[in-house]
């Protein structure tokens, strides 16, 4: 009886191994906020996240960081040499690893120039939940992102306004 239980447990572990390898992969893809589209991809053992579309990619007439019509820059970066880097294409994640059932690492906020501890996970509703915090997760803020496949009017508008325009992810 003990041998049979061991064999069953070993079999279950063996069958579960391939499924476990894919845990956490649901966050990979393109995600939209009301202002941007982010692309999350694997980067070795971790994750990479880049800004690929901005609702307003260029400075407007009343903004202080750049001449109207010029591309938005990482103007708040603490490194003066990086302040001319464009926001589009900017890498936002640092040291991201999958542990304790979610992705954990650090995230850069180009609006403030700050780097925060953060987590990324896929919510039960299929939305991406990204939490940035200082010290403890309870002292933070969670942002929610929709998959591009949601095809909301805002997502389609951002995709069409991108330079060059991007496919509307099957929303047409």
Buried (B, 14 or more C-beta within 10 A) or exposed (E): EEEEEEEEEEEEEEEEEEEEEEEBEEBBBBBBBEEBBBBBEEEEEBBBBBBBBBBEBBBEEEBEEBEEEEEBBBBBBEEEEBBEBBBBEBEBBEEBEBEEEBBBBBBBEBEEBEBBBBBBBBEEEEBBBBBBBEEEBEEBEBBEBBBBEBBEEBBBEBBBBBEEEBEBBEBE
